[in-house]
């Protein structure tokens, strides 16, 4: 019999026993060490696994790393070429082979010499006029088309919109041969305007194809914006007596200013920088509406290439586009990000 004075419960004997310490030399079947706690598990992670774990616990590190990577990529792919152009432009002729990261000498007169060797300002003016005219044509036609696709319901609207987008993927070179043949054909009714009756060496030979090439993108952008305008605003304008065309230019377009600005700026920049049609539709002379690319190539002669003047002309040619982007940057950003957030 048990002693009644003994208050120890035999069933509690197992609870009082302590588990023997684990042998640190034990191994798993796959050869890995047996981990005793979470700290050992963290120490056993590889560098990449540890970085992923830290990123999950502190996502700001990931955002900061992504920002640094994007900034470095932007510096090397976008800003460094302009820096190198500046170095070449400031280096005197004949000393370009010794450029490292600073100009070999200092010759700011190259930015004045570009206008003395050839009338480079005429080339810039030609590009500006052609880009401006193409932008106006694209915005007017694309606004009408965008209104029809975005706010009217008619049979075949979706297939026709898909056809417009498919045409935008055609290579521009595919249109050159028929257009070149057309623009070199003499038409008697054009003789009072062009002299020989052809459109070659005229602004129309550039504005017409370039407007057609960049039209689909503008139609797509404006269709997206015009379709988001509430119908009640247009109906209110129609009640006041305005027509559909009046409602488009008085209500729809002002309310879609970010989209219109985005389409206009993108078209202007694309036409201003276009080379293929600009090079083939003119003979390269400034009086025949040759664009800025022909002016830059004019510094390349048969026996000499003036690289410092080509670099200075390239920098001067970028200035109008840079000013345009700085002025319209808010509209461009809001236009490109429209629809990203759902209210």
Beta strands, then each sheet from edge to edge (+ up, - down):
end
